[in-house]
Amino acid sequence: MMTNAPAARHAARPLRILARLALVAMGVGTVVAAQAEGSAAERLRFRQAYASAQQGGDAWRAQAAGLENYVLFPYLEAAALSHDLRTLDRARVDAYLSRYPGMIPAADLRRDFLGELARRKDWATFTAMYQPGLGDGLSCFALQARLSRGEPLVFERDLADLWKKASLPNACDPVIAAAHDQGLLTPERLWSRIQIAADAGKGGTVASLAPWLPPEDAIAAQRIAQALNDPATALSAAANWPDTPRHRQAVTLALQRMARKQSAAADTAWTTLRPRFSLSEQQTGAIENALALFHATDFDASALDRLAALPAGAQTDATREWRVRVALARQDWPAALSALDALGASQKDDGEWRYFRAFVLAKLGRQGEAKAIYQSVAQEATYFGFLAADRVDAAYAICPARMATDETREAALLGDPGLDRAFELYAVGLQKLARREWTAALAGRDADTQRLAADLAFRKGWYDRAVFGLSSGDALRLYEQRFPLARQDGVVEQSSQAGIEAPWAYAIIRAESAWMSDARSGADARGLMQLLPSTAALVAQRNGLSWTGGESLYEPTANIVLGTRYLAQMAARFNGAPWLASAAYNAGPNKVDQWVAARGNLEPDLFVVSIPYKETREYVARVMAFAVIYDWRLNGNALPIATRMTPFGSTYTLPTSGAVRKPVSCPAPAVATPAPASTPAAMEPAPASATSAPTPQDPQQ
């Protein structure tokens, strides 16, 4: 069995010693001494001093006495200076920048101090300290500094790059106003940026630029903005609009937006407006594409016919895939086969559609063809590969690999100052800063070096760097690093106490946060299992568990205690079925109830392929595949994936010691494993966003 996390952590110290010895042999022992891994005492003192530094002033210095050679010492003064920005003068900032040139905290301090100088309108000091490439906001402050000196703007020099952005920070507003006053914003330039903003769906930018156009053009631009911001109102008024190119664009945008929100209302408006406007073939195709796509995500009766009737120029990968999904949901096997045949070449090669081609062929009685395709897909360690293996009673194709050792390169990496800072920042709990140092240290490095660094991070218990760093090519077979067990966080014990399976809980963690314990979503879901504080508080109350507030969710043990109970709550709501509970964990149980009410007659794999949200479809597939891999990692084999995907009307029961398990083999040639999860709970392009984002956890559900 592969080494577990605690053993790996204990192994890190000998590895560091080996690295030091190697570097000493190369004549750089003094460098290593200055960059050596911090001791427990140093780390404790740093944490205390850092907490004081974040309060500003110089009290931290007494606590940091003796840490002057500690690799993270520069972060202490930077924290104090950042807190005291409002009272800082240039001399103190320059002194810090000269002591720590090229370091991330120095770059941050420069950026923050420039922002403070702009707030003070101290343009002379700002200009002296400014460096290009620090972001659009500071670029616009630099232009404000130029304007303060009475220097005119030059469009090509000062604004051309900013003008290509669909939206800009508020710091740019005075600059754009000055450009207008200087006569630089010609109608052609205004329309150029309006088009960029319209393509990006930025109605606010369009509305802000419209008043500077000539009156007739301004009206058209305002209607484009309205189409983006309030399509229903725009469509109600569109019957009285003139048939001009700009108004045709507004009508097209409004219909596309309305189709996303209310496909039936968009149909009615399209029937009324189509004869009114001389739309181009491209505009007509875009409208019909949107109508067909969003009728499909609603599973309307007309959806399949609409998708099949789309002209070739109006079809996209999304409409072609949804034609298959709708046909599968209807269990119309001839229509499904025709839709599969209409997929693009690259789509046909995808494991999902190869699996469903075999599925459909089997339903049509073409068992021999189906079996051959299933056997091919079963060679892949993916959700669809595992499903296919179950269909033909084949072993799961998991081909583990191990990292080759290279002590010389490991020693060089451990001696890298930036990587050393990254590891120390992680060790003291400053994970966000640690990731920034990590990224900077490995920027431009070759793939082998990055993979070696990821393995070193794994051995130090920094699992998310391994997950993200080993995400392509042969590295996908490094299951030990990509699917860490982290038993010290209590996943197995807490899963047992909650009445759920540990492999499933591990899979949820891996899919939600990729083991990033400080992960925080835009909806404020936190920690390893991405719990909302409101949800966690109610789960704690229902289960008689302690609750100390939202910050506690960044503590892995506390997060897992509450997350496993919430998973158990979702499982109980859906007859114990891990696959449906996973969908509810991602999209919300009420939304899953709606889908079950509409399509609860389908086999589980058909139900998953018909989930309207792309994010949730892929989430369920990831979790189910990850559960197989974690089951294998924990037990040496795995329950069939079909076991966890119980049909509607059946109740899932936890496996007993005598449960039938699948063998695992390594076919030749080895093939890829499931792609690792991206930013937890990230939205995908249409068709997932065709309806809405997955709903956050509702503490009342």
C-alpha positions in Angstrom: 0.0 0.0 0.0 1.2 3.5 -0.7 2.6 5.6 2.2 0.0 7.5 4.2 0.3 11.2 5.0 1.6 11.1 8.5 4.5 8.9 7.4 5.2 11.2 4.5 5.4 14.2 6.9 7.9 12.4 9.2 9.9 11.6 6.1 10.2 15.3 5.1 12.9 16.1 7.8 15.4 13.4 6.6 14.8 14.7 3.1 15.7 18.2 4.2 18.8 17.0 5.9 19.8 15.2 2.7 19.2 18.3 0.7 21.4 20.3 3.0 24.2 17.8 2.8 24.0 17.9 -1.0 24.2 21.6 -1.1 27.1 21.7 1.4 28.9 19.3 -0.9 28.3 21.8 -3.7 29.8 24.6 -1.7 26.6 26.5 -0.8 26.2 25.4 2.8 26.0 29.0 4.1 23.0 29.6 1.8 21.2 26.6 3.2 21.9 27.7 6.8 20.1 30.9 6.1 17.2 29.1 4.3 16.9 26.1 6.5 13.4 24.8 7.4 12.1 26.7 10.4 11.9 25.0 13.8 8.7 24.7 15.7 9.8 27.4 18.1 10.7 29.8 15.2 7.3 29.2 13.6 5.4 29.8 16.9 7.3 33.0 17.5 6.7 34.1 13.9 3.0 33.5 14.2 2.9 35.6 17.4 4.9 38.4 15.9 2.9 38.3 12.6 -0.3 38.7 14.6 1.1 41.8 16.3 2.5 43.2 13.1 -0.9 43.0 11.5 -2.0 45.5 14.2 0.6 48.0 13.0 3.3 49.8 14.9 6.6 48.3 16.2 5.4 46.0 19.0 6.1 43.0 16.8 9.9 43.7 16.8 10.3 42.6 20.4 8.5 39.3 19.7 10.6 38.8 16.6 14.0 39.3 18.3 16.2 36.5 17.1 14.2 35.8 13.9 16.2 38.2 11.8 17.7 35.3 9.7 14.4 33.4 9.5 13.2 33.1 6.0 9.9 34.8 6.6 11.2 37.7 8.6 10.5 40.2 5.7 6.8 39.5 5.9 6.6 40.9 9.5 7.7 44.4 8.7 5.6 44.4 5.5 2.5 43.5 7.5 3.1 46.4 9.9 3.8 48.9 7.2 0.7 47.8 5.3 -1.5 48.3 8.3 0.0 51.8 8.8 -0.4 52.9 5.1 -2.3 56.1 6.0 0.6 57.5 8.0 3.6 56.1 6.0 6.1 58.3 4.3 8.1 57.5 1.2 11.4 57.1 3.2 10.1 54.1 5.2 8.7 52.4 2.1 11.9 53.0 0.1 14.0 51.6 2.9 11.9 48.4 2.9 12.0 48.1 -0.9 15.8 48.5 -0.9 16.2 45.8 1.7 14.0 43.2 0.0 14.0 43.9 -3.7 12.1 41.4 -5.9 10.2 39.9 -3.0 6.4 39.5 -3.1 5.8 41.5 0.1 7.9 44.4 -1.4 5.8 44.4 -4.6 2.6 44.3 -2.5 3.8 47.2 -0.4 4.7 49.3 -3.4 1.3 48.6 -5.0 -0.5 49.4 -1.8 1.5 52.6 -1.1 0.9 53.8 -4.7 -2.8 53.4 -4.0 -2.5 55.5 -0.8 -0.5 58.2 -2.6 -3.2 58.4 -5.3 -5.8 58.8 -2.5 -3.7 61.6 -1.1 -3.3 63.1 -4.6 0.4 63.2 -4.0 1.1 62.8 -7.7 4.8 63.8 -7.5 5.7 61.0 -5.1 3.4 58.6 -7.0 5.1 59.4 -10.3 8.6 58.9 -8.7 7.6 55.4 -7.3 5.3 54.2 -10.1 6.3 51.2 -12.2 4.2 50.0 -15.3 2.5 46.7 -15.2 0.8 47.0 -11.8 -2.7 46.7 -13.0 -5.3 48.9 -14.7 -6.2 50.9 -11.6 -2.6 52.1 -11.0 -2.2 52.7 -14.8 -5.1 55.1 -14.6 -3.8 56.7 -11.5 -0.5 57.3 -13.4 -2.6 59.0 -16.1 -4.3 61.1 -13.5 -0.8 62.1 -12.3 0.0 63.2 -15.9 -3.2 65.2 -16.1 -2.4 66.9 -12.8 0.7 68.3 -14.4 -1.3 69.7 -17.3 0.0 67.2 -19.8 -2.5 66.2 -22.5 -3.4 62.6 -23.1 -2.3 60.8 -26.3 -4.8 58.1 -27.2 -2.5 55.6 -28.8 0.1 56.0 -26.1 -2.2 56.3 -23.0 -5.5 54.8 -23.8 -5.3 52.3 -26.6 -4.6 49.2 -24.4 -7.2 50.3 -21.8 -9.8 50.9 -24.5 -9.7 47.2 -25.4 -11.0 46.2 -21.9 -14.8 45.6 -21.5 -14.7 47.1 -18.0 -12.3 49.2 -16.1 -11.8 50.2 -12.4 -13.3 53.4 -11.1 -9.8 55.0 -11.1 -10.1 55.2 -14.9 -13.3 57.3 -14.9 -11.6 60.7 -14.6 -9.1 59.7 -17.3 -11.9 58.7 -19.7 -13.8 61.9 -18.9 -10.6 63.9 -19.6 -10.1 62.0 -22.9 -13.7 62.9 -23.9 -13.1 66.6 -22.9 -10.0 66.6 -25.1 -11.9 65.3 -28.1 -10.1 62.0 -28.2 -13.3 59.8 -28.0 -14.5 59.9 -31.5 -17.7 58.1 -32.4 -15.6 55.4 -34.1 -13.6 54.8 -30.9 -16.7 54.9 -28.7 -18.5 52.3 -30.9 -15.3 50.2 -30.9 -15.4 49.9 -27.1 -19.2 49.6 -27.0 -18.9 46.5 -29.2 -16.2 45.0 -27.0 -18.4 45.6 -23.9 -21.5 44.3 -25.7 -19.7 41.1 -26.7 -18.7 40.6 -23.0 -22.2 41.3 -21.8 -21.1 44.5 -19.9 -24.3 46.6 -20.2 -23.0 49.1 -17.7 -20.0 50.0 -19.8 -22.2 50.5 -22.8 -24.6 52.7 -20.8 -21.8 54.9 -19.5 -20.4 55.5 -23.0 -23.7 56.1 -24.8 -24.2 59.7 -23.8 -21.0 60.8 -25.5 -22.3 59.7 -28.9 -24.2 61.9 -31.3 -27.9 61.9 -30.3 -29.2 59.3 -32.8 -26.3 57.0 -32.1 -26.7 57.5 -28.3 -30.3 56.2 -28.5 -29.1 53.0 -30.3 -26.3 52.5 -27.8 -28.7 52.9 -24.9 -31.0 50.3 -26.4 -28.0 47.9 -26.7 -27.4 48.5 -23.0 -31.0 47.9 -22.2 -31.0 44.7 -24.2 -28.2 43.4 -22.0 -29.5 44.7 -18.7 -33.3 44.4 -19.1 -34.1 42.3 -22.1 -37.8 42.0 -21.2 -38.3 45.7 -21.3 -36.2 46.0 -24.5 -38.3 43.4 -26.3 -41.5 45.1 -25.3 -40.3 48.4 -26.8 -38.5 46.9 -29.8 -41.6 46.8 -32.1 -41.3 50.6 -32.3 -37.5 50.7 -33.0 -36.2 51.5 -36.4 -34.7 48.7 -38.5 -31.1 49.9 -38.4 -27.9 47.8 -37.9 -27.5 48.9 -34.3 -31.1 48.2 -33.4 -30.8 44.8 -35.0 -27.9 44.1 -32.8 -29.9 45.2 -29.7 -32.8 42.9 -30.8 -30.5 40.0 -31.2 -28.9 40.5 -27.8 -32.2 41.0 -26.1 -33.7 37.8 -27.6 -30.6 35.8 -26.6 -30.7 37.1 -23.1 -34.5 36.5 -22.8 -34.1 32.9 -24.1 -31.8 32.2 -21.2 -34.3 33.6 -18.6 -37.7 32.7 -20.2 -37.6 30.7 -23.4 -41.4 30.8 -23.9 -41.5 34.6 -23.6 -38.5 34.8 -26.0 -40.4 32.7 -28.5 -43.4 35.1 -28.4 -41.1 38.1 -28.9 -39.3 36.4 -31.8 -42.5 35.7 -33.6 -43.5 39.3 -33.3 -40.1 40.9 -34.2 -38.7 38.6 -36.8 -40.7 40.2 -39.7 -40.0 43.6 -38.3 -36.2 43.5 -38.6 -33.9 42.6 -41.5 -31.6 40.4 -39.5 -28.6 38.8 -41.0 -28.2 35.1 -41.3 -25.7 35.1 -38.5 -28.0 37.1 -36.2 -31.0 34.8 -37.0 -28.8 31.7 -36.4 -27.6 33.1 -33.0 -31.2 33.7 -31.9 -32.4 30.3 -33.0 -29.4 28.7 -31.4 -30.3 30.4 -28.0 -34.0 29.5 -28.3 -33.2 25.8 -29.1 -30.6 25.5 -26.4 -32.6 26.9 -23.6 -35.8 25.1 -24.6 -33.5 22.0 -24.4 -32.3 22.8 -20.9 -36.0 23.1 -19.9 -36.7 19.8 -21.7 -39.6 21.4 -23.5 -41.7 19.2 -25.8 -40.4 21.0 -28.9 -36.7 20.9 -27.8 -35.6 17.9 -29.8 -37.2 19.0 -33.0 -35.8 22.5 -32.6 -32.2 21.2 -32.1 -32.4 18.8 -35.0 -33.8 21.6 -37.3 -31.1 24.1 -36.6 -29.2 25.1 -39.7 -25.6 23.9 -39.8 -24.3 27.4 -39.3 -26.4 27.9 -36.2 -25.2 24.7 -34.5 -22.5 24.7 -31.8 -21.0 21.9 -29.7 -23.5 22.8 -27.0 -26.6 22.4 -29.2 -25.3 19.2 -30.6 -24.6 17.8 -27.2 -28.0 18.9 -25.9 -29.7 17.1 -28.8 -28.2 13.9 -27.5 -29.1 14.7 -23.9 -32.7 15.4 -24.7 -33.1 12.3 -26.8 -31.5 10.2 -24.0 -33.8 11.7 -21.5 -36.8 10.8 -23.7 -35.3 7.3 -24.1 -35.8 7.8 -27.9 -33.0 5.5 -29.0 -33.2 6.1 -32.8 -33.2 9.8 -32.2 -30.3 9.5 -29.7 -28.3 7.6 -32.3 -28.9 10.2 -34.9 -27.9 12.9 -32.5 -24.7 11.0 -31.6 -24.0 10.7 -35.3 -24.4 14.5 -35.7 -21.7 15.3 -33.1 -18.4 16.9 -34.2 -15.4 14.6 -34.6 -13.7 15.7 -31.3 -17.0 15.2 -29.5 -17.4 11.7 -30.8 -14.0 10.8 -29.3 -15.0 12.0 -25.8 -15.6 9.1 -23.3 -19.0 10.4 -22.4 -20.4 10.1 -25.9 -18.6 6.9 -26.7 -20.2 5.4 -23.5 -23.7 6.6 -24.6 -23.2 5.3 -28.1 -22.6 1.9 -26.6 -25.6 2.4 -24.3 -27.9 3.3 -27.2 -26.6 0.5 -29.4 -27.4 -2.0 -26.7 -30.9 -0.6 -26.3 -31.3 -1.1 -30.1 -30.3 -4.7 -29.8 -26.8 -4.2 -31.4 -25.1 -6.0 -28.5 -21.9 -6.9 -30.3 -21.2 -3.3 -31.3 -22.1 -2.0 -27.9 -19.8 -4.5 -26.1 -16.8 -3.5 -28.3 -17.3 0.2 -27.4 -17.8 -0.5 -23.7 -14.6 -2.5 -23.6 -12.7 0.4 -25.2 -14.1 3.0 -22.8 -13.5 0.6 -19.9 -9.7 1.0 -20.5 -10.0 4.6 -19.0 -10.0 5.4 -15.3 -12.8 7.8 -15.5 -16.5 8.0 -14.5 -17.6 6.7 -17.9 -14.7 4.2 -17.9 -15.9 2.8 -14.6 -19.5 2.7 -15.8 -18.5 0.9 -19.0 -16.4 -1.6 -17.0 -19.5 -2.5 -15.0 -21.5 -3.0 -18.2 -19.1 -5.7 -19.4 -18.0 -7.0 -16.0 -14.4 -5.9 -16.5 -11.8 -4.9 -13.9 -11.3 -1.2 -13.3 -8.3 0.1 -15.3 -6.2 2.0 -12.7 -2.5 2.2 -13.5 -0.6 3.7 -10.6 2.8 5.2 -11.1 5.5 6.5 -8.6 7.7 9.5 -8.9 11.3 8.7 -9.8 13.7 10.0 -7.2 16.3 12.6 -8.1 18.1 13.7 -4.9 20.3 16.3 -6.7 17.3 18.1 -8.2 15.3 17.8 -4.9 18.2 19.4 -3.0 18.3 22.2 -5.6 14.6 22.8 -5.2 14.7 22.8 -1.4 17.5 25.4 -1.6 15.5 27.7 -3.8 14.7 30.8 -1.7 11.3 31.3 -3.2 10.2 27.7 -2.7 11.6 27.7 0.8 9.5 30.7 1.6 6.5 29.0 0.1 6.9 25.9 2.3 7.5 28.0 5.4 4.4 30.1 4.7 2.4 27.0 4.4 3.8 25.6 7.6 2.8 28.7 9.6 -0.7 28.7 8.1 -0.4 31.6 5.6 -1.6 29.5 2.7 -2.6 32.3 0.3 0.8 33.9 0.5 2.4 30.5 0.3 0.6 29.8 -3.0 1.8 33.1 -4.4 5.5 32.3 -3.5 5.0 28.9 -5.0 3.7 30.2 -8.3 6.5 32.8 -8.5 9.2 30.3 -7.6 8.1 27.8 -10.3 7.1 30.3 -13.0 8.8 29.2 -16.3 10.2 26.0 -14.8 10.1 22.8 -17.0 7.3 20.2 -16.4 9.6 17.8 -14.6 10.7 20.4 -12.1 7.2 21.4 -11.4 6.1 17.8 -10.9 9.1 17.2 -8.5 8.1 20.3 -6.5 4.5 19.0 -6.4 5.7 15.7 -5.0 7.8 17.5 -2.4 4.7 19.5 -1.4 2.8 16.3 -1.0 5.4 14.8 1.2 5.2 17.9 3.4 1.4 17.6 3.6 0.6 20.4 1.3 -1.8 18.4 -0.8 -3.5 21.0 -3.0 -0.1 21.8 -4.6 0.2 18.1 -5.6 -3.4 18.0 -6.9 -2.9 21.0 -9.1 0.7 20.4 -10.0 0.2 16.8 -11.2 -2.7 17.4 -13.6 -1.5 16.4 -17.0 0.2 13.6 -18.9 1.8 10.7 -17.1 1.5 12.6 -13.8 -2.2 11.7 -13.8 -1.2 8.2 -12.8 0.4 9.5 -9.5 -2.6 8.5 -7.5 -0.9 8.6 -4.1 -0.1 12.3 -4.6 -3.3 13.3 -6.5 -5.7 11.5 -4.1 -4.1 11.9 -0.6 -5.6 10.1 2.3 -4.8 12.6 5.1 -6.0 10.2 7.8 -4.9 12.7 10.5 -7.9 14.9 9.6 -10.3 12.2 10.8 -12.1 11.5 7.5 -12.5 7.8 8.2 -13.6 8.1 11.8 -16.0 11.0 11.2 -17.6 9.3 8.2 -18.2 6.2 10.3 -19.8 8.3 13.0 -21.9 10.1 10.5 -23.1 6.9 8.9 -21.6 7.5 5.5 -18.7 5.9 3.5 -15.2 7.3 3.9 -14.4 7.0 0.1 -17.4 9.2 -0.7 -16.4 11.8 1.9 -12.9 11.8 0.6 -14.3 12.2 -2.9 -16.4 15.2 -1.9 -13.3 16.9 -0.3 -11.3 16.2 -3.4 -13.9 17.6 -5.7 -14.9 20.6 -3.5 -11.5 22.0 -2.5 -8.8 19.8 -3.9 -7.5 19.7 -0.2 -7.2 23.5 0.0 -8.2 24.0 3.6 -8.5 27.8 3.3 -10.7 27.6 0.2 -13.5 30.2 0.1 -16.1 30.5 -2.7 -17.9 33.5 -4.0 -20.9 32.3 -2.1 -18.9 32.2 1.2 -18.6 28.4 1.3 -15.5 27.6 3.3 -12.8 25.0 3.9 -12.2 21.4 2.8 -15.9 20.5 2.3 -17.0 24.0 1.3 -19.7 24.6 3.9 -21.6 27.8 4.3 -21.4 29.2 7.8 -25.2 29.3 8.1 -25.4 25.6 7.0 -22.6 24.6 9.3 -24.3 26.3 12.3 -27.6 24.5 11.7 -25.8 21.1 11.2 -23.9 21.7 14.5 -27.2 22.5 16.2 -29.0 19.4 14.8 -26.2 17.1 15.8 -25.3 18.5 19.2 -21.9 19.6 18.0 -19.9 22.6 19.0 -19.9 25.7 16.8 -17.5 28.5 17.2 -18.2 30.5 14.0 -17.4 30.6 10.3 -13.6 30.9 10.8 -13.6 27.4 12.4 -14.5 26.0 9.0 -10.9 26.6 7.9 -9.8 24.1 10.5 -9.8 20.7 8.7 -10.9 18.6 11.6 -13.9 20.9 12.4 -14.8 21.2 8.8 -14.9 17.4 8.3 -16.9 16.8 11.4 -19.7 19.1 10.1 -19.3 18.3 6.4 -19.7 14.5 7.0 -22.9 15.2 9.0 -24.3 17.4 6.2 -23.5 14.7 3.7 -25.3 12.3 5.8 -28.3 14.7 5.9 -28.3 14.9 2.1 -28.0 11.1 1.8 -31.0 10.6 4.2 -33.1 12.9 2.0 -32.4 10.8 -1.1 -32.7 7.2 0.2 -29.0 7.0 1.0 -28.0 7.4 -2.7 -24.5 8.9 -2.8 -24.9 10.1 -6.4 -28.1 12.0 -5.8 -26.8 13.4 -2.5 -23.7 14.6 -4.3 -25.9 16.4 -6.8 -27.8 18.0 -3.9 -24.6 19.0 -2.2 -23.6 20.9 -5.3 -26.9 22.3 -6.6 -29.1 22.2 -3.6 -31.6 19.6 -2.6 -34.7 21.5 -3.7 -33.3 21.7 -7.3 -32.6 18.0 -7.3 -36.2 17.4 -6.1 -37.4 19.3 -9.2 -35.2 17.2 -11.5 -36.3 14.0 -9.9 -40.0 15.0 -10.2 -39.4 15.7 -13.9 -37.2 12.7 -14.8 -37.2 10.3 -11.9 -38.0 7.4 -14.2 -34.6 7.3 -15.7 -31.7 5.0 -15.0 -29.0 6.8 -12.9 -26.5 7.4 -15.7 -29.3 8.8 -18.0 -30.5 11.0 -15.2 -27.0 12.4 -14.6 -26.5 13.1 -18.3 -29.8 15.1 -18.3 -28.9 17.4 -15.4 -29.4 20.9 -16.7 -26.4 22.4 -14.9 -23.1 21.5 -16.5 -21.3 22.1 -13.3 -23.5 19.7 -11.4 -23.3 17.0 -14.1 -19.6 17.1 -14.1 -19.5 17.3 -10.3 -21.5 14.1 -9.8 -19.3 12.4 -12.4 -16.1 13.5 -10.6 -17.3 12.6 -7.2 -18.5 9.1 -8.3 -15.2 8.5 -10.0 -13.1 9.9 -7.1 -15.1 7.6 -4.7 -14.0 4.6 -6.8 -10.3 5.7 -6.6 -10.4 6.5 -2.9 -12.1 3.1 -2.3 -9.3 1.4 -4.1 -6.7 3.5 -2.2 -8.3 2.6 1.1 -9.1 -1.1 0.4 -7.0 -2.3 -2.5 -10.1 -2.8 -4.6 -13.4 -0.9 -5.0 -17.1 -1.3 -4.9 -18.7 -1.2 -8.4 -19.6 2.4 -9.3 -23.1 1.1 -10.0 -23.4 0.1 -6.4 -23.4 3.8 -5.3 -25.7 4.8 -8.2 -28.8 3.1 -6.9 -31.9 3.3 -9.2 -34.9 5.4 -8.2 -37.1 3.5 -5.7 -34.1 1.7 -4.2 -32.4 2.4 -0.9 -28.7 2.5 -0.7 -27.2 0.6 2.3 -23.6 0.8 3.5 -21.4 -2.0 2.3 -20.6 -4.9 4.7 -17.4 -6.7 5.0 -18.6 -9.3 2.6 -19.6 -6.9 -0.1 -18.6 -7.9 -3.7 -15.8 -5.6 -4.8 -14.2 -5.0 -8.2 -10.6 -6.0 -9.0 -8.3 -3.4 -10.4 -5.9 -4.0 -13.2 -3.5 -2.1 -15.4 -4.2 -2.6 -19.1 -1.6 -1.8 -21.7 -1.3 0.9 -22.8 -1.9 3.0 -19.6 -4.5 5.7 -20.0 -5.5 8.9 -18.3 -7.4 9.3 -15.1 -10.1 11.8 -14.3 -9.0 15.4 -14.6 -8.6 17.1 -11.2 -11.2 19.5 -10.0 -10.8 23.2 -10.8 -11.8 26.5 -8.6 -14.4 24.9 -6.1 -18.0 25.5 -7.5 -16.8 27.4 -10.6 -19.4 28.0 -13.2 -19.0 26.8 -16.8 -20.1 28.3 -20.0 -23.5 27.4 -21.5 -25.4 25.1 -21.3 -24.9 25.0 -17.6 -25.5 28.7 -17.2 -28.5 28.3 -19.4 -30.6 28.2 -16.3 -28.7 29.4 -13.3 -25.8 28.7 -11.1 -26.0 25.8 -8.6 -27.8 27.1 -5.6 -25.9 27.5 -2.3 -26.6 25.3 0.7 -29.8 26.3 2.3 -29.5 25.8 6.1 -33.3 25.2 6.2 -33.1 22.2 3.8 
